Amino acid sequence: YFIGNSNLFNGSTIFWQLDANANVRHGKIMKYNKDTGKRVKNDEGKALISSVRSSLKLDNYNLKQTLFGRHLAAETSNNIPIGVVESEKTAIVMSIIEPSIVWMATGSLGGVKYEYFKGLNNRNITLYPDKGCFSNWSDKANKLNHSYGFNISINDSLEYMDSKDGADLVDVYLANT
C-alpha cells in the first residue's frame, strides 16, 4: 500500500490509490485520532476528509478513482483471492491479520462499481461490507456479476454479529481480542 502524511487538519494520513499500472489516481486525506485509531470528526459529526487534488488546488486534475490497493492485483497470482472492504484502514489491518488475501478498499459505501473493479473479472473477489450495508453491496455485486461477468461473492457474517451498524471486520476483530 502507498500511505503518506499531510499537514492538513494538523496531521493526517494520505491513502494513495494506484491503478493496475501503478499510476496515481487519487490521494484521500483523512484525520485519525492517534490514541483510538478512529476517524476524527468535526463539531457537526462529519469526518475530516479531503483529497490531495483539493488540498493542492489542482483544478484541471482528471479524477478517475479506483480501489485502494488495486495495484496489488497486478503483483499477485490470479489464484490469490481478493477481499474488498470499505475502509482503507481496514484493508491495511486485514492484510496483516489475513495475508493470504489481497485486501482492497472501496473508500466509501458507494465504491462498488464497475469503474473500480474493471480488469478484475478473472479474480475471485469477496466483498466484506460493514454491518448494515450487506443488501446495498449485494445488489451491486449481483449487477457486476450478471452484467460484466465478475466472480464476486459477498460475506454476510457481520450481519449476524452483536455489533452496531457500521462496524467493520477490524472493529469486530479488535473487540474480540
N, C-alpha and C positions, 0 to 999 in steps of 0.2 A: 504494500500500500504506500501511497505517497501522501504524507501528512506534513504539514508545516505549521508555522505560527504567525500571528498577526498582532499588531498593536491595537487593532480595532477593539472596542469595548474594553480597553485596558487589559489586553492579553487574551487572545482567542486561538482556536485551532482552525487550520485550513485543511479541508478534505479535498484533495485534488482528484478529479475524475479524468481518467485517461481511457481512450478508446482502445480497440483491438490492436491498433498500430502504435500505441503509446503516445498518441497526440493528446495534448491537454485540451479538454473540452470545457471544464468548469472548475472553479475553486470556491467551495462553500465554506463560509466562515461562521463558526459557532463559538459561543462562550459557554464554558463549563465551570462549575464550582470545583475547585481543586481538592476539596475535602470529601465531597459526596460523589463526584463524577457525574452529577446530574446537570442538565442544561440550566443556565441562569436565565431568569425571566425578568421582564421589566415590571413596573407597578401595575400594568394592565394584564399581567399574566402571560404575555407573549414572549416566546424565547428570543434571545438576542441572536439573530441570524442575518447574515448579509452574504455578499459574494465579492470575489476579487474584482470582477469587472465593475461593480458598483463602487467599491472602495477606491479603485484607481480611476474611476470616471471614464471607462472605456466605452464611449458612446457607439462606436461602429463595430463593436465586437459581435460576431455571429455566434450566438449561444446555441449549441447543439449538445444537450446533456446526454449522458449515458449512465450506466450503472457504476457506482463506486466499486472499484476492484475489477472492472470489466477487462482491463489489460491482462489480468491473471489467467484468463481462459486461454489466451494465445501462448502462455508459458507452460501450460499443463496438458497432459494427455486428455483426449476426448473421453476416456474411460473414467476419469475422476469426476464425481458428481459436483454440481453447483448448488449451493444453498443461498437463497436470497431473503434478506431481512429488510426492514425499513431503514433502520438507523446505521449510519456509518460506524459509529462507536460499537454497536452490536456486532457488525461484520468483523471488525478487528478483534474483539474479545473472543468471538466464536472461532476465529482462525487459530487461536491458542488452545481453546477448550477441545475443539474437534478439527484437528488439522488434516484429516483425510477428506475433507470437503473444501472446495474453493468457495469462499464466502464473498458475497457481493451485497450491496445495499441500493435500494431504490432512492433513498434520500427523502422520500415523502410517501404518504398513503397513495397518492395518485401516480406513483412511478412504475406501476406495472403496465407498460405499454410497448407496442411493437418497436418503436424507435430505440428504446433502451435495450431490448432483447435481440434485436436484429443480428443475425450471424451466429446465434447460439442454437439454431434448430437441431444440430446434431448432438447436443448435450442433454444429459438427464438433469433436469432442474427441479428443485423442490422449493416452494415458497413457504416461508415461516412468518405468517402475518402476526402482528401484535394482537393481543386479546381484544376481541370485539370487532376485528377487521376481517375475519375469515370470509364472510359472504362477499364483501367487496372484492377481495383479491381472487376468490374462487370464480366469480363471474368473469373477471378479466383474464384469468388463466384459461378458462374454457374457450373464450373467444380466440386467444392466441393459439391454442391447440387446434381448434377447428378451422380457423381462417388462414393460419400461416404454417401449420404443420409442426408446431413445437411439441416437445415431450415434457410438459410441466405438470407436476403433481403439487398438491398443497397439503401441508401438515396442519391438522386441526387440534393438536394436543393442548395448546394454550387455552382453547375454548373451554376445556374441562377442568382446568386447574383453578384452585382457590386463590385467585389474584384479581386485582382490579383491572378494568378495561384500560387498554393502552400499555399494559405490561408486555415486555418482550422476552426473548429467550435469556438474555443476560440478567434481567430483573429476577426471573424465576430461578435461574442458576444461583445467583448471589443470595437469594432468600432461603435457599435450601442447602447452603454450605456453611 
